[in-house]
Amino acid sequence: AICTGHGHENRLMAPRRGHAEAMSEQLRKLVGSKRDHPPWKEIKFRCSFHNTIYDVLKSRGFRETENELDWDLFWCDKEWIHEAFDHIHLQAHQRVNHFRNHYELTRKDLLVKNIRRAHRQALKDGLMEEAQGFAACSPTTFVLPLEYSMFVEEFKKQQANGTIWIMKPVGKSQGRGIFLFDRLSQVSSWRQDPKWMRLQKEGEQKPRNKKDGDEDEEEKKEAEPYVVQRYLSDPLLIGGKKFDLRLYVLVTSYSPLTVYLYRSGFARFSHARFSMDLADLSDAMIHLTNVAVQKHNENYDEKRGGKWDLRALKLHLMMTENVGKVNQLFNDMQDVIRFSLLSVQKVMIQDKHCFELYGYDIMISKDLKPWLIEVNASPSLSANTVSDYEMKFALLDDVLTVLDFEKYLDGTEEQIGGFDVLYRNGARVGPAPTAAYSTHLGCRNNRAEQLRRLALQLSREEGRKRTAILQPPPSAVSGKRRGREKPS
């Protein structure tokens, strides 16, 4: 059995010996072990979770601490960032796994706002290609209740086409609170500002007795902001089933913007055949691919977890679709990631102590166009299958290698384990123009060979440095020789 709740849920899924050998162990053996003081033994961590990330931190030889501030890395939850981060002073070497205002990218309504603003600015500056890139990120979207009037106007334009819409609460995950609709009466509660917002605007005060206070809280809950989007009614299907993609993106800096994209990921499948019949609009098993939803299906595949490796998906598409279009699809997915990050670059609070591993959820339409569904600041690091655990273990180990607490790297690497640099120094980074493909996304994850080559290269450089330190300069050697010569 495999447990997936909090606690030590991954104890039964330690990586195989060969798998572990292919990881950062190569850097430790060939580089770190040659130093006078093994660097990993000096690194201290705190961790708010006991899942895969905890296993990875321990496997690297880092030392766990419960000290509030004496650590090199704190893998914390978002609540700690919101409540404590602004009230402490960190040393230059300390890192945390969230940016202060990560929600500018990961809250659905703010993501829409930032993409729109970036699109308007690109148009104003005459940057038509960039404007098109921002516009292509997500489907038609409105934020309710603030944009209800604009939504109604668009709804009426599309009504003759039988357009279906999807409502999503801005602050929830795992499919909670999502529903589809085709009639305005189903969203009538957003027709006007909620009562508590009107009272604030008019400066009115309500009696502060307990009963009224409870009513205020209830009204605020009812007024939770939602985004409403045009539903993708013609998704790409495999075996008649709907799926979406989970991709992993690491941002180590927003100024300058530095982005790494992981080669591996997975597709999450529904367990019911896709249908756009009006009678099926309320069936979450058909329309939502979240594991939290699908695991309750009677046909749920516990062995595979309803997931398919990204490379396997890409190979399948190469065999069933036009190869050029599939390459373009994966290239376009990179652009969706890049433009979404560029849209928040100027509003994100840059901090040298911060990095973030994002989980990007992307849907593919029947015509092989990617659509950004949402960005997760805390993608699930718990595993529901052995292969899922091994993929996430490798991913997180590579995150820590990129962060380079052990000071192995020189900062110019374009690939580190399974991560490829996507954007650095104001430019997109990728395969050579002469390559047969334009992105490494979905290609074979050659992290084992790459880490071995990188370790050997760094080992040679480390050896040259040590030789240079131990070997005296030529002038000193020749001086000693002259001192030993007998006078004639």
C-alpha positions in Angstrom: 0.0 0.0 0.0 1.1 3.6 -0.6 0.0 6.4 1.7 -0.4 9.8 0.3 -1.5 11.9 3.3 0.8 14.0 5.5 3.3 12.2 7.7 6.0 9.9 6.4 4.0 8.8 3.4 6.9 7.9 1.1 8.8 5.6 3.4 7.6 2.6 1.3 8.8 4.2 -2.0 12.6 4.9 -1.6 14.2 5.1 -5.0 15.9 2.1 -6.5 19.7 1.9 -6.0 20.5 2.5 -9.6 18.1 5.4 -9.7 19.8 7.0 -6.6 23.2 6.5 -8.1 22.2 8.6 -11.1 21.3 11.6 -9.1 23.4 14.3 -7.3 25.4 11.5 -5.8 27.7 11.9 -8.8 28.5 15.5 -7.9 29.1 14.5 -4.3 31.5 11.7 -5.2 33.5 13.4 -7.9 33.5 17.0 -6.6 32.5 17.5 -3.0 34.4 14.5 -1.6 37.7 16.0 -2.8 37.3 19.1 -0.7 38.8 19.3 2.8 35.3 19.9 4.3 32.5 17.9 2.6 30.0 20.8 1.8 26.8 18.9 2.3 27.5 18.3 6.0 27.4 22.0 6.7 24.0 22.6 5.1 21.0 22.8 7.5 17.4 22.7 6.5 13.9 23.1 7.9 10.9 21.5 6.2 7.2 22.0 6.7 6.4 18.8 4.9 7.1 15.1 5.4 6.8 13.9 1.8 9.1 13.6 -1.1 11.0 16.9 -0.5 11.9 15.7 3.0 13.3 12.5 1.6 15.4 14.3 -0.9 16.8 16.8 1.6 17.8 13.8 3.9 19.3 11.9 1.0 21.6 14.7 0.1 23.1 14.6 3.6 21.7 17.9 4.7 21.2 18.3 8.5 17.6 18.9 9.8 17.1 21.6 12.4 14.1 22.9 14.3 15.8 26.3 14.9 13.6 29.2 13.9 16.3 31.0 11.9 19.5 29.0 11.9 19.1 27.2 8.5 20.4 27.4 5.0 17.1 26.3 3.4 13.6 26.4 4.7 11.1 24.5 2.5 8.0 26.2 4.0 4.3 26.5 3.3 2.7 29.6 1.8 1.2 30.6 5.2 4.7 31.1 6.7 5.7 33.4 3.9 2.5 35.5 4.5 2.8 35.6 8.3 6.5 35.5 9.2 8.7 36.4 6.2 8.4 40.2 6.6 9.2 40.1 10.3 12.6 38.4 10.1 16.1 39.2 8.7 17.8 36.5 6.6 21.5 36.1 6.0 22.8 36.2 2.5 23.1 32.4 2.2 19.6 31.6 3.3 16.9 30.5 0.8 13.1 30.0 1.0 10.9 28.3 -1.6 8.3 31.1 -2.3 8.4 34.7 -3.4 6.6 37.2 -1.1 3.8 37.9 -3.6 3.8 34.7 -5.5 0.0 35.0 -5.8 0.4 37.6 -8.6 1.0 34.5 -10.8 -0.8 31.8 -8.9 -4.1 33.4 -8.0 -6.4 33.0 -11.0 -7.8 36.5 -11.0 -4.5 38.2 -10.6 -2.9 36.1 -13.3 -5.6 37.3 -15.7 -5.1 40.9 -14.6 -1.3 40.8 -15.1 -1.5 39.1 -18.5 -4.0 41.7 -19.7 -1.9 44.5 -18.5 1.2 43.1 -20.2 -0.8 42.7 -23.4 -2.0 46.3 -23.4 1.5 47.6 -22.7 2.9 45.5 -25.6 0.3 46.9 -27.9 1.0 50.4 -26.7 4.7 49.9 -27.4 4.1 48.5 -30.9 5.4 45.1 -29.9 2.9 43.1 -31.9 4.6 39.7 -31.6 4.8 40.0 -27.8 1.2 41.2 -27.6 0.2 38.1 -29.5 2.2 35.9 -27.1 0.4 37.4 -24.1 -3.0 37.1 -25.8 -2.4 33.4 -26.6 -1.8 32.4 -22.9 -5.4 31.7 -21.8 -9.0 31.5 -23.1 -11.5 34.4 -22.8 -11.7 35.2 -19.1 -13.7 37.5 -16.8 -13.4 38.1 -13.0 -16.7 38.1 -11.1 -18.4 39.9 -9.6 -16.4 43.0 -10.8 -16.6 42.2 -14.5 -20.1 40.7 -14.5 -21.5 43.3 -17.0 -18.7 42.7 -19.5 -19.2 38.9 -19.1 -22.9 39.2 -19.8 -22.3 41.1 -23.0 -19.8 38.4 -24.2 -22.1 35.6 -23.0 -25.0 37.0 -25.2 -22.7 37.3 -28.2 -21.7 33.6 -27.9 -25.1 32.2 -26.8 -26.1 31.4 -30.4 -23.0 29.2 -30.7 -24.0 27.1 -27.7 -20.8 28.2 -25.8 -20.2 26.6 -22.4 -18.6 28.5 -19.6 -16.7 27.3 -16.5 -16.6 29.0 -13.1 -13.6 28.7 -10.8 -13.0 30.2 -7.3 -9.8 32.2 -7.4 -8.3 30.8 -4.2 -9.1 27.1 -4.3 -7.4 24.1 -5.8 -7.9 20.4 -6.5 -11.1 21.1 -8.4 -13.1 22.4 -5.4 -15.9 24.9 -6.3 -15.6 24.5 -10.0 -18.8 24.1 -12.2 -19.9 24.4 -15.8 -23.0 26.3 -17.0 -24.8 27.4 -20.1 -27.4 29.8 -18.6 -27.0 33.1 -16.9 -29.5 32.2 -14.2 -26.9 29.7 -12.9 -24.6 32.6 -11.9 -27.3 35.2 -10.9 -25.6 35.8 -7.5 -22.9 37.8 -9.2 -25.3 40.3 -10.9 -24.4 43.1 -8.5 -21.9 44.0 -5.8 -22.5 42.0 -2.7 -24.1 43.8 0.2 -21.0 44.0 2.3 -19.0 45.7 -0.6 -21.8 48.3 -1.1 -21.8 49.2 2.6 -18.0 49.7 2.6 -18.3 52.0 -0.5 -21.1 54.1 1.1 -19.2 54.4 4.4 -22.2 52.9 6.3 -21.7 51.1 9.6 -23.6 48.1 10.8 -24.1 47.3 14.5 -21.3 45.1 15.8 -23.3 42.5 17.6 -22.4 38.9 17.3 -25.4 37.9 15.1 -24.7 40.7 12.5 -21.0 39.8 12.6 -21.9 36.2 11.7 -24.0 37.5 8.8 -21.2 39.7 7.5 -18.9 36.7 7.4 -21.5 34.6 5.6 -22.0 37.4 3.0 -18.2 37.6 2.5 -18.0 33.9 1.9 -20.8 34.1 -0.7 -19.0 37.0 -2.4 -15.8 35.0 -3.0 -14.3 36.1 -6.3 -14.5 33.7 -9.2 -13.1 33.6 -12.7 -15.3 32.6 -15.5 -13.7 31.3 -18.7 -15.0 30.1 -22.0 -14.8 26.3 -21.6 -12.6 24.4 -24.0 -15.3 22.2 -25.6 -13.0 20.6 -28.2 -10.0 19.3 -26.2 -7.6 16.8 -27.6 -8.7 13.4 -26.5 -6.8 10.1 -26.1 -9.0 7.0 -26.0 -12.0 9.3 -25.8 -10.7 10.7 -22.4 -9.9 14.3 -21.5 -6.5 15.1 -20.0 -4.4 18.1 -19.0 -0.6 18.4 -18.5 1.4 19.2 -15.4 4.7 20.8 -16.2 7.4 22.0 -13.7 9.1 25.4 -13.9 11.8 26.7 -11.5 12.3 30.5 -11.2 15.5 31.4 -9.3 15.2 35.2 -9.9 12.7 37.7 -11.3 15.3 40.4 -11.7 16.9 39.3 -13.9 14.3 36.8 -14.9 15.9 33.3 -14.7 13.7 30.3 -15.6 14.4 26.6 -15.8 12.0 24.1 -17.4 11.9 20.5 -16.4 12.0 17.9 -19.3 9.6 15.5 -17.6 6.0 16.0 -16.5 2.8 14.0 -16.8 -0.7 14.0 -18.3 -3.6 13.6 -15.9 -6.6 11.7 -17.4 -10.2 11.6 -16.5 -11.7 8.1 -16.1 -14.9 8.7 -18.0 -15.4 9.3 -21.7 -15.6 12.9 -22.7 -19.1 14.3 -23.5 -20.4 17.8 -24.1 -24.1 16.7 -23.6 -25.9 19.3 -21.5 -26.9 16.5 -19.2 -23.3 15.7 -18.4 -22.1 19.3 -17.6 -22.3 18.6 -13.8 -20.3 15.4 -14.0 -16.9 16.2 -12.6 -15.5 12.8 -13.6 -15.9 13.8 -17.2 -14.7 17.4 -17.1 -12.2 17.7 -14.3 -8.8 15.9 -14.4 -7.6 16.6 -10.9 -6.4 13.5 -9.1 -8.3 14.7 -6.0 -11.5 14.3 -8.1 -10.6 11.3 -10.2 -9.5 9.1 -7.3 -13.1 8.7 -6.3 -14.1 7.2 -9.6 -14.9 3.5 -9.4 -12.6 2.8 -12.4 -9.7 4.7 -10.9 -6.4 3.0 -11.8 -4.3 3.0 -8.5 -1.3 1.5 -10.2 -0.9 4.3 -12.7 -2.7 7.0 -10.8 -4.5 8.2 -13.9 -1.2 9.6 -15.1 0.9 9.2 -18.3 4.5 10.3 -18.6 5.0 13.4 -20.7 7.6 11.7 -23.0 5.2 8.8 -23.7 2.5 11.3 -24.5 4.8 13.2 -26.9 5.8 10.0 -28.7 2.1 9.0 -29.0 1.3 12.4 -30.6 4.3 12.0 -32.9 2.8 8.8 -34.2 -0.8 10.0 -34.5 -0.4 13.7 -35.5 1.7 15.7 -37.8 5.2 15.7 -36.4 5.8 19.4 -37.3 2.6 20.4 -35.5 3.6 18.4 -32.4 7.0 20.1 -32.3 5.2 23.5 -32.6 2.8 22.5 -29.8 5.6 21.9 -27.4 7.3 25.0 -28.5 4.1 27.0 -27.9 3.8 25.5 -24.4 7.2 27.0 -23.6 6.0 30.3 -24.9 2.9 30.2 -22.7 5.2 29.6 -19.7 7.6 32.4 -20.8 4.9 35.0 -21.4 3.0 34.3 -18.2 6.2 34.9 -16.2 7.1 38.0 -18.2 3.6 39.3 -17.4 4.4 39.3 -13.6 8.1 40.1 -13.8 7.6 43.8 -13.0 5.1 43.3 -10.1 6.9 40.4 -8.4 8.9 41.4 -5.4 12.5 40.3 -6.2 14.4 38.9 -3.3 17.7 37.1 -3.5 16.6 34.7 -0.7 13.6 33.4 -2.8 13.0 30.8 -5.5 9.9 29.0 -6.6 9.0 25.7 -8.1 5.7 26.2 -10.0 3.3 23.6 -11.3 1.8 24.7 -14.6 -1.5 23.1 -15.7 -2.0 23.2 -19.5 -4.8 21.9 -21.7 -4.4 21.1 -25.3 -7.2 21.8 -27.9 -8.1 19.5 -30.8 -6.1 21.8 -33.1 -3.0 21.3 -31.0 -3.0 24.7 -29.3 -2.0 24.9 -25.6 -4.1 26.8 -23.1 -2.9 27.8 -19.6 -5.4 26.6 -17.0 -3.6 27.8 -13.9 -0.2 28.0 -12.1 0.3 26.4 -8.7 2.7 27.8 -6.1 2.6 24.5 -4.1 2.3 21.7 -6.6 1.7 18.4 -4.9 5.0 16.7 -3.8 3.2 13.6 -2.4 3.2 10.6 -4.7 0.4 8.1 -5.4 2.5 5.6 -7.4 6.1 4.4 -7.3 6.9 6.0 -10.7 5.3 9.2 -9.6 7.5 9.2 -6.5 10.7 8.5 -8.5 9.8 11.3 -11.0 9.2 13.8 -8.1 12.3 12.6 -6.2 14.4 13.3 -9.3 12.7 16.7 -9.9 13.3 17.9 -6.4 16.9 16.6 -6.3 17.6 18.6 -9.5 16.0 21.7 -7.9 18.5 21.5 -5.1 21.3 21.0 -7.6 20.3 24.1 -9.5 20.2 26.1 -6.2 23.7 24.9 -5.6 24.1 25.1 -1.8 27.3 23.0 -2.1 28.8 25.5 -4.5 29.6 23.0 -7.2 28.5 25.0 -10.3 29.9 28.0 -12.1 26.5 29.5 -13.1 26.9 29.2 -16.9 25.3 25.7 -17.3 22.4 25.5 -19.7 21.3 22.0 -18.4 21.4 20.8 -14.9 20.0 17.3 -14.4 16.6 17.3 -16.0 16.3 21.1 -16.0 17.1 23.2 -19.1 17.4 27.0 -19.0 14.4 28.5 -20.7 15.0 32.2 -20.1 18.1 34.0 -18.9 19.7 37.5 -19.4 16.6 38.8 -21.2 16.5 36.1 -23.9 15.0 32.7 -24.5 17.5 29.8 -24.3 17.0 26.6 -26.3 18.4 24.1 -28.7 20.6 25.3 -31.6 18.8 26.7 -34.6 20.0 23.8 -36.7 18.4 21.2 -34.3 15.5 19.1 -35.5 13.4 20.2 -32.5 13.0 23.6 -30.8 12.5 22.5 -27.2 13.7 19.8 -24.8 10.3 19.6 -23.2 9.0 16.1 -23.4 12.3 14.7 -24.8 14.1 11.9 -23.0 15.2 13.0 -19.6 18.9 12.3 -19.8 19.6 13.6 -16.3 21.7 10.6 -15.3 24.2 11.0 -18.1 24.2 14.8 -17.9 24.9 14.8 -14.1 27.7 12.3 -14.7 29.3 14.4 -17.4 28.8 17.6 -15.4 30.4 15.9 -12.3 33.4 14.8 -14.4 33.9 18.2 -15.9 33.7 20.0 -12.5 36.0 17.3 -11.0 38.7 18.1 -13.5 38.3 21.9 -12.9 38.4 21.2 -9.1 41.6 19.2 -9.6 43.2 22.0 -11.6 42.4 24.5 -8.9 43.9 22.4 -6.2 47.0 21.8 -8.2 47.4 25.6 -8.8 47.0 26.2 -5.1 49.5 23.6 -4.0 52.1 24.2 -6.8 54.4 27.2 -6.1 54.9 29.8 -8.9 57.8 29.2 -11.3 59.7 32.2 -10.0 59.8 30.8 -6.5 61.0 27.4 -7.8 63.8 28.9 -9.9 64.8 31.1 -6.9 65.2 28.0 -4.7 67.3 26.3 -7.4 69.6 29.4 -7.7 70.0 29.4 -3.9 71.3 25.8 -4.0 73.9 26.4 -6.6 77.6 26.5 -5.4 79.5 29.7 -6.1 82.2 29.3 -8.7 
